């Protein structure tokens, strides 16, 4: 892939504020993916297969609305640019929907529960897509520098890791501290809902100085977008790797609390230990992976990280109840180190494909390209909870 002439670096403050958006989205995503299924099954008494199907349907719908949102954001013209108005509009509804999903009222029957959960999953889905797709398109406008994209994504990786920790260990820790009952989940939802909405608002406010590019003079038909997409082979290959990676990650996260509780016999504190070490390892190894990105081809480094991460996931097959915490920490360190590379290289190469597409087509359609990768990720994430819900039933 052709590497553009080095450009001026993105200011650190701007990169940090942009990366903060990943903290909000991963807190939201992990809270829903890891905690909501457990909450609905154990406290609201929804059948596992129904809960899994609801999550599957919401993620599937999310995937299919990504392309329209991407195309519309490509054509958005405001004084705030093409992407930032979407961040502002989505922030309130993201926080609100997260809070409501953990505050399911006491209905006489499950019909009311199903309607309530379905409605707020719909709001969550639309708001989440309205934030994530334009957000993920922004780096294509912010810099043209090949290595600067990796530095920008290193901030995203660090903030994403913090969001993973808050949305998983932070959420379960809050629930445990608040009483570990249905009401505790409701209070946790409100607290993290405020955190999510606030972080998204700060992302909007802090990226006011980000470089933008003008809208293409003439709109391109959807069919032409799809035809041109087939010519972007690097993006197609990257999408294929995301399918494999995200189906596995979705299944793993959906069953994680059940596995720790029922198989490993671990306490909430030990769950927190795992996520804490995993997150710290990801943050600690992000600068290392960034250093590697400047010296080794990103594609090869990405493949190495994917293989090593798969080995770490497969090691859970040997896990047994009562095994020492040292084994838990070792897995967390291993997975965290290569998780840093997976996200750093994967998303850095994604922005590279934006630049490659612009060279091929002359079109500034970062929103559509971001929606394409987002579609693949969310469709793959939808399959995991569905499989786990069926198996649990």
C-alpha positions as CSV (number, residue, x, y, z in Angstrom):
1,X,0.0,0.0,0.0
2,X,1.4,3.4,-0.9
3,X,2.5,5.4,2.0
4,X,1.7,9.2,1.8
5,X,4.3,11.9,2.5
6,X,4.6,12.4,6.3
7,X,2.2,15.1,7.5
8,X,2.1,17.2,10.6
9,X,1.3,15.1,13.7
10,X,-2.2,15.1,15.2
11,X,-2.0,17.2,18.5
12,X,-1.8,14.9,21.5
13,X,-4.8,16.6,23.1
14,X,-6.9,16.1,20.0
15,X,-5.8,12.4,19.7
16,X,-6.6,11.8,23.4
17,X,-10.1,13.4,23.1
18,X,-10.9,11.4,20.0
19,X,-9.7,8.2,21.6
20,X,-12.1,8.9,24.6
21,X,-15.0,8.0,22.3
22,X,-13.7,4.4,22.3
23,X,-13.9,4.4,26.1
24,X,-17.6,5.3,25.9
25,X,-18.5,2.7,23.2
26,X,-16.6,-0.2,24.7
27,X,-18.0,0.5,28.2
28,X,-21.5,0.4,26.6
29,X,-20.8,-2.6,24.4
30,X,-19.2,-4.7,27.2
31,X,-21.9,-3.8,29.7
32,X,-24.5,-5.1,27.2
33,X,-22.5,-8.0,25.9
34,X,-21.2,-9.3,29.2
35,X,-23.6,-8.2,31.9
36,X,-27.0,-7.8,30.3
37,X,-27.5,-11.5,29.3
38,X,-26.6,-12.6,32.8
39,X,-28.9,-9.9,34.3
40,X,-31.9,-10.8,32.1
41,X,-31.5,-14.6,32.7
42,X,-30.8,-14.6,36.5
43,X,-32.8,-11.5,37.8
44,X,-35.5,-10.8,35.2
45,X,-36.0,-14.6,34.6
46,X,-36.0,-14.4,30.9
47,X,-35.3,-17.7,29.1
48,X,-31.7,-17.8,28.0
49,X,-32.6,-18.6,24.4
50,X,-35.1,-15.6,24.3
51,X,-32.5,-13.3,25.9
52,X,-29.9,-14.4,23.4
53,X,-32.3,-14.0,20.5
54,X,-33.2,-10.4,21.6
55,X,-29.5,-9.5,21.8
56,X,-28.9,-11.2,18.4
57,X,-31.8,-9.3,16.8
58,X,-30.5,-5.9,18.2
59,X,-27.0,-6.5,16.9
60,X,-28.3,-7.7,13.5
61,X,-30.4,-4.6,13.2
62,X,-27.4,-2.6,14.3
63,X,-25.4,-4.1,11.5
64,X,-27.9,-3.3,8.8
65,X,-28.4,0.3,9.7
66,X,-24.7,1.1,9.7
67,X,-24.4,1.5,5.9
68,X,-27.2,4.1,5.7
69,X,-25.8,6.0,8.6
70,X,-22.3,5.9,7.0
71,X,-23.6,7.2,3.7
72,X,-25.7,10.0,5.3
73,X,-22.7,11.1,7.4
74,X,-20.6,11.3,4.2
75,X,-23.2,13.7,2.9
76,X,-23.7,15.7,6.1
77,X,-22.7,19.4,5.8
78,X,-22.6,21.5,9.0
79,X,-20.3,24.0,10.6
80,X,-19.2,21.1,12.9
81,X,-18.1,19.0,9.9
82,X,-19.5,15.8,8.6
83,X,-19.1,13.5,11.7
84,X,-19.2,15.5,14.9
85,X,-22.9,16.4,14.9
86,X,-23.6,12.6,15.0
87,X,-21.5,12.2,18.1
88,X,-23.4,15.0,19.8
89,X,-26.8,13.7,18.9
90,X,-26.1,10.1,19.9
91,X,-24.5,10.8,23.3
92,X,-27.8,11.4,25.3
93,X,-29.6,8.4,23.8
94,X,-26.6,6.1,24.3
95,X,-26.5,6.9,28.0
96,X,-30.3,6.8,28.5
97,X,-30.8,3.4,26.7
98,X,-28.0,1.8,28.7
99,X,-29.6,2.9,32.0
100,X,-33.0,1.7,31.0
101,X,-31.9,-1.8,29.9
102,X,-30.8,-2.5,33.5
103,X,-34.0,-0.9,35.0
104,X,-36.6,-3.3,33.7
105,X,-39.9,-2.7,35.6
106,X,-41.7,-5.5,37.5
107,X,-44.4,-6.8,35.0
108,X,-47.0,-9.3,35.8
109,X,-46.0,-11.4,32.9
110,X,-43.0,-11.7,30.5
111,X,-44.8,-10.1,27.6
112,X,-44.3,-6.7,29.1
113,X,-40.7,-7.5,29.8
114,X,-40.1,-8.5,26.2
115,X,-41.7,-5.3,24.8
116,X,-39.7,-3.1,27.3
117,X,-36.4,-4.7,26.6
118,X,-37.0,-4.8,22.8
119,X,-37.8,-1.1,22.7
120,X,-34.8,0.0,24.6
121,X,-32.6,-2.4,22.7
122,X,-33.9,-0.6,19.6
123,X,-33.0,2.8,21.0
124,X,-29.6,1.5,22.1
125,X,-28.9,0.0,18.7
126,X,-29.7,3.2,16.7
127,X,-27.9,5.5,19.1
128,X,-24.8,3.2,19.2
129,X,-24.6,3.0,15.4
130,X,-25.2,6.8,15.1
131,X,-22.1,7.4,17.2
132,X,-19.7,4.6,16.2
133,X,-19.9,4.8,12.4
134,X,-19.1,8.6,12.1
135,X,-16.6,8.2,14.9
136,X,-14.7,5.5,13.2
137,X,-14.7,7.5,9.9
138,X,-13.1,10.5,11.5
139,X,-9.4,9.3,11.4
140,X,-9.6,9.2,7.6
141,X,-10.0,12.9,7.7
142,X,-7.7,13.7,10.7
143,X,-4.4,12.7,9.1
144,X,-2.8,11.4,5.9
145,X,0.3,10.1,7.6
146,X,0.8,6.3,7.5
147,X,2.5,6.0,10.9
148,X,0.5,8.8,12.5
149,X,-2.6,6.6,12.0
150,X,-1.0,4.0,14.3
151,X,-0.3,6.7,16.9
152,X,-3.9,7.9,16.7
153,X,-5.1,4.3,17.1
154,X,-2.8,3.8,20.1
155,X,-4.9,6.3,22.0
156,X,-8.0,4.5,20.9
157,X,-6.6,1.2,22.1
158,X,-5.8,2.6,25.5
159,X,-9.2,4.2,26.0
160,X,-10.9,1.1,24.6
161,X,-9.1,-1.0,27.2
162,X,-10.2,1.3,29.9
163,X,-13.8,1.0,28.6
164,X,-13.5,-2.8,28.5
165,X,-12.4,-2.7,32.2
166,X,-15.2,-0.4,33.2
167,X,-17.9,-2.2,31.2
168,X,-16.9,-5.6,32.6
169,X,-15.1,-5.6,35.9
170,X,-16.3,-2.1,36.8
171,X,-19.9,-3.0,36.1
172,X,-19.8,-6.3,38.1
173,X,-17.8,-4.6,40.9
174,X,-20.4,-1.8,41.1
175,X,-23.2,-4.4,41.3
176,X,-21.4,-6.3,44.0
177,X,-20.8,-3.1,46.0
178,X,-24.4,-2.0,45.7
179,X,-25.9,-5.3,47.0
180,X,-25.7,-7.7,44.1
181,X,-29.5,-7.8,43.6
182,X,-31.8,-6.6,40.9
183,X,-31.8,-3.0,42.3
184,X,-28.0,-3.0,42.3
185,X,-28.0,-3.7,38.5
186,X,-30.4,-0.8,38.1
187,X,-28.2,1.6,40.0
188,X,-25.2,0.4,38.1
189,X,-27.0,1.1,34.8
190,X,-27.7,4.7,35.8
191,X,-24.2,5.4,36.9
192,X,-22.5,3.9,33.8
193,X,-25.2,5.5,31.6
194,X,-24.1,8.9,32.8
195,X,-20.5,8.0,32.3
196,X,-21.1,6.8,28.8
197,X,-23.1,9.9,27.8
198,X,-20.6,12.2,29.4
199,X,-17.6,10.6,27.7
200,X,-19.4,10.9,24.3
201,X,-20.2,14.5,24.9
202,X,-16.5,15.2,25.8
203,X,-15.4,13.5,22.6
204,X,-17.6,15.9,20.6
205,X,-16.3,18.9,22.5
206,X,-12.7,17.9,22.5
207,X,-12.5,17.2,18.7
208,X,-13.5,20.7,17.6
209,X,-10.1,21.4,16.0
210,X,-10.0,18.1,14.1
211,X,-9.3,18.5,10.4
212,X,-12.3,17.9,8.1
213,X,-12.6,17.4,4.3
214,X,-15.4,18.6,2.0
215,X,-18.3,16.5,0.9
216,X,-18.0,15.1,-2.6
217,X,-19.7,17.3,-5.2
218,X,-22.1,14.7,-6.5
219,X,-23.7,11.8,-4.5
220,X,-22.8,8.3,-5.6
221,X,-25.5,5.6,-5.9
222,X,-25.5,2.8,-3.4
223,X,-24.9,0.2,-6.1
224,X,-21.8,2.1,-7.3
225,X,-20.5,2.2,-3.7
226,X,-20.9,-1.5,-3.4
227,X,-19.2,-2.1,-6.8
228,X,-16.2,0.1,-5.8
229,X,-16.0,-1.7,-2.4
230,X,-15.3,-5.0,-4.2
231,X,-12.2,-3.3,-5.7
232,X,-10.7,-2.5,-2.2
233,X,-9.0,-5.8,-1.6
234,X,-7.2,-4.8,1.6
235,X,-10.5,-3.8,3.2
236,X,-12.1,-7.1,2.0
237,X,-9.3,-9.2,3.6
238,X,-9.5,-7.1,6.8
239,X,-13.2,-7.7,7.0
240,X,-12.7,-11.5,6.6
241,X,-10.3,-11.5,9.6
242,X,-12.9,-9.6,11.6
243,X,-15.5,-12.2,11.0
244,X,-13.4,-14.9,12.5
245,X,-12.1,-12.8,15.4
246,X,-15.4,-11.2,16.5
247,X,-17.5,-14.4,16.4
248,X,-15.0,-15.9,18.8
249,X,-14.8,-12.8,21.0
250,X,-18.6,-12.5,21.1
251,X,-19.1,-16.1,22.2
252,X,-16.4,-15.8,24.8
253,X,-17.7,-12.5,26.4
254,X,-21.3,-13.7,26.4
255,X,-20.5,-16.8,28.4
256,X,-17.7,-15.3,30.5
257,X,-19.6,-14.7,33.8
258,X,-21.3,-18.1,33.5
259,X,-17.9,-19.8,33.0
260,X,-16.2,-18.0,35.8
261,X,-19.0,-18.6,38.2
262,X,-20.1,-22.2,37.3
263,X,-16.9,-23.8,36.0
264,X,-13.9,-22.0,37.5
265,X,-15.8,-21.3,40.8
266,X,-14.3,-17.8,40.9
267,X,-15.5,-15.0,43.1
268,X,-16.4,-11.5,41.7
269,X,-13.0,-10.3,43.1
270,X,-11.2,-12.9,41.0
271,X,-13.2,-11.9,38.0
272,X,-12.0,-8.3,38.6
273,X,-8.5,-9.5,39.0
274,X,-8.6,-11.1,35.6
275,X,-10.0,-8.1,33.9
276,X,-7.7,-5.7,35.8
277,X,-4.5,-7.6,34.7
278,X,-5.8,-8.0,31.2
279,X,-6.5,-4.3,30.9
280,X,-3.2,-3.2,32.4
281,X,-1.3,-5.6,30.1
282,X,-3.1,-4.1,27.1
283,X,-2.3,-0.6,28.1
284,X,1.3,-1.5,29.0
285,X,2.0,-3.2,25.7
286,X,0.3,-0.6,23.5
287,X,3.5,1.5,23.3
288,X,5.4,-1.7,22.5
289,X,3.1,-2.6,19.7
290,X,3.2,1.0,18.4
291,X,7.0,0.8,18.4
292,X,6.8,-2.5,16.4
293,X,4.3,-0.9,14.0
294,X,7.0,1.6,12.9
295,X,9.5,-1.1,12.2
296,X,7.5,-4.1,11.0
297,X,4.8,-4.4,8.4
298,X,1.5,-4.0,10.1
299,X,-0.1,-6.9,8.3
300,X,2.5,-9.4,9.5
301,X,2.4,-8.0,13.1
302,X,-1.4,-8.3,13.0
303,X,-1.3,-12.0,12.0
304,X,1.2,-12.8,14.7
305,X,-1.0,-11.2,17.3
306,X,-4.1,-13.0,16.1
307,X,-2.4,-16.3,16.2
308,X,-1.0,-15.7,19.7
309,X,-4.4,-14.5,20.9
310,X,-6.1,-17.6,19.6
311,X,-3.6,-19.7,21.6
312,X,-4.5,-17.8,24.7
313,X,-8.2,-18.3,24.2
314,X,-7.7,-22.0,23.5
315,X,-5.9,-22.4,26.8
316,X,-9.3,-22.0,28.6
317,X,-10.1,-25.5,27.5
318,X,-7.5,-26.7,30.0
319,X,-8.9,-24.6,32.9
320,X,-10.5,-26.3,35.9
321,X,-12.2,-25.2,39.0
322,X,-9.9,-24.4,41.8
323,X,-6.8,-23.7,39.7
324,X,-4.5,-21.1,41.2
325,X,-4.9,-17.4,40.5
326,X,-1.5,-17.5,39.0
327,X,-2.9,-19.3,36.0
328,X,-5.6,-16.7,35.7
329,X,-3.1,-13.9,35.8
330,X,-0.8,-15.6,33.2
331,X,-3.7,-15.9,30.8
332,X,-4.7,-12.2,31.4
333,X,-1.1,-11.1,30.7
334,X,-0.8,-13.1,27.5
335,X,-4.1,-12.1,26.1
336,X,-3.7,-8.4,27.1
337,X,-0.3,-8.2,25.4
338,X,-1.6,-9.4,22.1
339,X,-5.0,-7.7,22.4
340,X,-3.1,-4.4,22.2
341,X,-1.7,-5.4,18.8
342,X,-4.9,-6.8,17.5
343,X,-6.8,-3.5,18.0
344,X,-3.9,-1.2,17.2
345,X,-2.9,-2.9,13.9
346,X,-6.4,-3.8,12.9
347,X,-7.9,-0.3,13.1
348,X,-4.7,1.4,11.9
349,X,-4.9,-0.7,8.7
350,X,-8.6,0.1,8.5
351,X,-7.7,3.8,8.1
352,X,-5.0,2.8,5.6
353,X,-7.8,1.3,3.5
354,X,-9.6,4.6,3.6
355,X,-6.6,6.2,2.0
356,X,-6.2,3.4,-0.5
357,X,-9.8,3.8,-1.5
358,X,-9.4,7.5,-2.0
359,X,-6.4,6.8,-4.3
360,X,-8.5,4.4,-6.3
361,X,-11.8,6.3,-6.5
362,X,-11.1,9.9,-5.7
363,X,-14.1,9.8,-3.3
364,X,-14.2,10.8,0.3
365,X,-16.5,8.1,1.5
366,X,-14.9,7.2,4.9
367,X,-18.4,6.9,6.5
368,X,-19.4,4.2,4.0
369,X,-16.2,2.3,4.5
370,X,-16.4,2.5,8.3
371,X,-20.0,1.2,8.0
372,X,-18.8,-1.8,6.0
373,X,-16.3,-2.9,8.6
374,X,-18.8,-2.0,11.4
375,X,-21.4,-4.2,9.6
376,X,-19.1,-7.2,9.6
377,X,-18.1,-6.7,13.2
378,X,-21.6,-6.3,14.5
379,X,-23.0,-9.2,12.4
380,X,-20.2,-11.4,13.8
381,X,-20.9,-10.1,17.4
382,X,-24.6,-10.9,16.9
383,X,-23.8,-14.6,16.3
384,X,-22.0,-15.2,19.6
385,X,-24.8,-14.4,22.1
386,X,-27.3,-16.4,19.9
387,X,-25.1,-19.5,20.0
388,X,-24.5,-19.2,23.7
389,X,-28.2,-18.5,24.5
390,X,-29.2,-21.7,22.6
391,X,-26.5,-23.8,24.3
392,X,-27.4,-22.5,27.8
393,X,-31.0,-23.5,27.2
